[in-house]
Amino acid sequence: MATPSPSSPLPSAAAPTPERILQYAWGFAATHALGSAVELDVFSHVAQGKTSPAALARAVGGEERPVRMLCDALVGLGLLTRTGAAGPLGLAPDAAVFLAKGSPAYLGDFIVFHAGPLMDGWRSLTETIRSGRPPIALDKPSEAQPFWDRLVDALFALNVRAAMQVGEELARRYPGKALALLDVAAGSGVWGLGAALANPGIRVTATDLAPTLEHTKRFVERTGLGARTELLPGDLRTLDLGVARYDAAVLGHILHSEGPEHAKRLVERVGRAIRPGGTLVIAEFVPAPDRNGPPMPLLFALNMLVHTTDGDTFTAPQMTAWCEAAGFRDVVEMPAAAASPLLLATKR
């Protein structure tokens, strides 16, 4: 056996390992394993009692070996449970809530979207970094509509619990008061409709482009809130929102697609539309003030790089400054039942 030379010492136990780097490099594997499991409806089948690879293979129309291998991976990821090598499969608590069809919080369509269309934009990341131009700019209606038609409906289940928190908070702030709520760039309508489900005093005005409001209409019907909802078609950047017309407004995950200048102007326009004493709610992915973490908001900024012209994620101090310049005070952060917090500001 060759003896290591003094110039090539053996690595010590404290030396860096490639484990973390390899985990990141293999991040795509977990995304695609989860996406395939959702497309095959594995989690729903397990919830219905098909708890062996053989039973699942029959249910999905596949062969037992590849189904077993997928289940092994899902057990390793902690999404399926199993005792021993051959015990019955079960669902982890979060998988039962978010990945089994029939659950009101089902996120399957959102997961499949990430494993498919969203991946296409990320494949262009290197070229986008070089050129500064995304392959498709989702902030341009002429390019974005097919993308939004795939994504909009899937976002309802993702955000409805946080939207209901908005309704509860508005009830706390304005007890017993009837409230006019503006939902800007409403998409599925989740932020306004969710708030209205939790607060019977809320009437919603949902704005978006006319093709997207067709999606909103479906969720208005599903929630039974037609009598308390008005649809206002128009372009986000040019639509007249009025002056002192609303008691509250929600910017639900829209600022990040606008870029800093358009985002600031949008906060100003929405500020004019809110009555004194009213509330602005902003839902956003919020990086730390020094932008050194956490990872999710910073990775989402890259998502905006490959999908929008000027989009980014913004820190709480940035958004607070925009709110204060638009006539708001008392900007506070509130944890939400979602992947990001809420910022709330009061109109002076």
N, C-alpha and C positions, 0 to 999 in steps of 0.2 A: 504494500500500500504506500502510495506517495505521501510524503510528509509536507504539509503546507509550509510554504516559505514565510519568513517574517513579514514580507511585503504583502502577503495575501492571508490575513488572519481569518480564522473562523468567525462567523457572526455570533455575537453574544446574545443572551436571552433578551436583552433590552434593545437590540437593534430593531429598526423599522422592518415590518413585514409588508408584503403586498396585499394583505387581506382586504383592507378597506378599498383599495384601488380596484381590485378584482370584483368586489361587490358592486361598485358603481358601474364597472364595465359590463357586468352581467345584469344590470337593472332591467334591461329590455326583456330578459327571460321571464321574470316574475310578471311583467305587464302582459306578455303574450300568453303565459299559462293561465292567468286570471281571465283574460279576454276569451280564450278558447273554452274555459270552464263555463263562463256565462253564456256564450253562444250555444254550447251543448246543453245548457240548463242543468248542469250537474248539481248545483246547490238546491234547486227546487226538487229534483228527483230524490236527493238525500232527505230533504224535509218530508217527502211523501213516503219514506220508508225503504227506499232502494239503497241499502247500506253496504253493498259489496260491489267490487269491480265487475263481477259477472252480471249482477242485476243492473248496474248502471250501463254496462255495455249493451245490454238488450234495450234499455230505455233510450239510449242515444243513437242506436243503430250502428254501433262500432264493434271493434274487436276487444277482447278482454285485456290483452297485454298492454296496448297503448292507453286504455282507460285506467288500468292499474297504475301505470307510470305517471299519468296526470294526477291521479289521486295521491300517490306518494308525494309528489311535489307540493300539492295543496296542503297535505298534512305537514310537510316540512315548513311551509310558509305560515302555518298556524291557522289556516282558514277552514280546514277540515280537522276533525279530531279522530283518534283511533287508539285503542289500547292494544299494544303488541303489534305483531306484523300482520295478523289476520283478523283482528277484531272488527266489529261493525263500525262503519264510518258515521260520524256525526258532524254537526255544524258548530263552529265557534260562535259565540254570542253575536259578534258583529256581522258575521256571514249570514246568520239567521235573520237579522234585521234588515241588512242592506243588499243581500244577494239572492234571496229566495223570492221568486215571483209570488205575488199575493200580499207581500208586505207593503204597507203604505209608504215605506221609506226605500223601496227597491231602487237600486242604482245601476242595474244591469246595463241599460241602454247607454248610460254615461261611461261605463267601463269599456264597452265595445267601441264607443266613439274614440276613446283614448288609444285603444290598441289598433285602430284603423286610421280614419281621416286625420286625427291630430298628429300621428306619427309621420305622415307625409310632409308636413311643414318642418318638423324637427330634422328630417333628413337633409334639409337645405341649410342647416345652421351655419356650417363653415362658410358657404358661399354668401350667406346673408351677412355674416360678420365682415367679410371682405368688401361686399358691395354696399352694405347699409340698406338694402332693399329686400323686402320679403317676397316670396314667390306669389303670394296672394295677400292683399291688404284687406283685412276684415273690417277696417274702419271706412272702407269705400263700399257703399251699398251695391254698386254694379258688380263688384267682385265677390261680395260676402254672402249674398242671399242663399246660395246652395249650401254653404257651410252652416249657416245659422239654422236652416231648415232641418239639418241633422242634429244640431246640438240643443236647440231651444227647449224642446219637450223634456229632454233628459235632465235639465237643470232644475226642474220643479221639485222633484223629490230631494235633491241635494240641499236646497235652500229653504224648504218650507218650514222646518222647525225654527230656524233662525228668524224667518219672517213672522212667525207667530209670536216670537219673543218681542219683535218690534211692536206688534199690536198690544201685547201685555204692558210694555213699557209706556206706550202712549196712553193707555188706560190709567196707569199709575200717575202719569204727569198731568192728565186732564180728566179727572174722575167724573163720569157721568156726562161728558160733553160729546156732542156730535162733531165729528172731525172730517174735513175734506183732505184726503191724502193723495198726493201726486206720485205716481210710480213712473220714473223717467227711464226710457229705453226698456220697457217692461218685459220684453221677450215673452215667456210663458205667462207672465203676470204674477209670478210667485211672490214677490215682495209685497205688492198691494193686496193680493188675494189672501195670502197667509196672514197678514196683519188683520185683515177684515174678518177672517175666520175666528181669530182670537179676541176680537174687539167688535161687538155689534154696533158700536157707534160710528164706525169708519165707513165712509163712502170713498170709492177709489176712482181716480182718473188715471188710466193707463195710456202712456204715449209710446209709439214706436212707428216704424215704417208699416204701411198698409199690409204688405205680404206677411210680416211677422205678427201683426195683430190677428191674423187668421189663427195662429197658434194660441194667442191669448184667449180668443173667443171660445176655443174648445175647453180651456181650463175654467173659464167663467161658467160654462155650462156644467162641468163636472163638479164644481164647488157649490153650485146653486146660488151664486152671488150676482146674477144678472141685474137684479133690482137695485143693487148698490154699486154698480160698476159702469163707468163711461169709458169708451175707447176714443182716443184722440190721435188720429194718424198724422205723421209728419216726421221730417228729418230732425234728428237729435240736435244738430248745430244751428238750425234755422227756425224751428217751430216756436211760435209765440206762446210763451207760458203764462203771460199775464203778469199783473202786479198785485201783490197781497191777496191772492185768490185762494190759497191753500193754508191749512193749519199745520201740515207736515208734508215732507217729501222724502222719497227714498232714492238714492243713487246706488243701486244694487249691482256691484261688480261691473261698473261701466267706466269709471275714471281710468282704469288701467289700460283700456284700449284707446284712450283719447290723446295721450301724451300730455306733458305738463301745461302747455299753453292752452290747448282746448279744454283740458280738465279744469284749469283755473277759471276760464270764462264760463264753463258750464256751471260751476259752483256759484258764480256771480249771478247768472241768469236765474238759477233755481232760488237763490237767495231773494231776488226781487219778487219771486212768485209766492213766497211764504209770508204770512202775516206776522206782525210783531208778537213775540212770545211763542211763536211756533217752533217746530223742531225739524232739523235736517238729520237724516240718518244716512251714513255712508258705510257700505259693506265693501271691504277691500282686503287684499293680502298685504300685510304691513311689515316691511323689513325694519330692523333695528335702526335707530337714528344714524349709526355709523356704517350701516349697510354691511356689517360683518356677519350677519345671520338674521333670523334662522334660515335654513336652506330653502324651505318651500317658497317664500315670497321672492327670493333671489332667482330661483329656477323659473318661477312664473314670469319674472321679468324677461328671461330669455324666450319664454313662450310668446310673449308679446313682440319680441324682436322678430321672430320668424313668421308672425301672423298679422302684424299691423305696421303702419307707416312710422308712428312715433310713440307707440305704447310703451309702458314701463310700470313698475310698481313704485309706490310713493310712501315715504315715512310719515309717521304721525305728526312730527313738526311741520313737514311740508303741507299736509292737508289742513292742519290747524291754522297755518298762516293764510291759506286760501279762504277758509271759513271766516276768519276774523276780518280779512279784507272785504268780504262780501256782507259784513254786518252781523256776524254771529258772535256769540260769547259762550263761555262755559263748555268748551269742547272736551268731552270725556270719552274714554274707551270702555266698551262693555263686552265682556266675553259672550260668545254666541255658540249655539249648538250647530256649529259649522266648521269649515276649515280655516276660517278667518274671523277676526273680531268685528265689532261694529263701532263706529265713531258717531257720537250724537252731539249736536250743537244747537243752541237756542238763539233764535233771531232777536236782536235788540229792538 
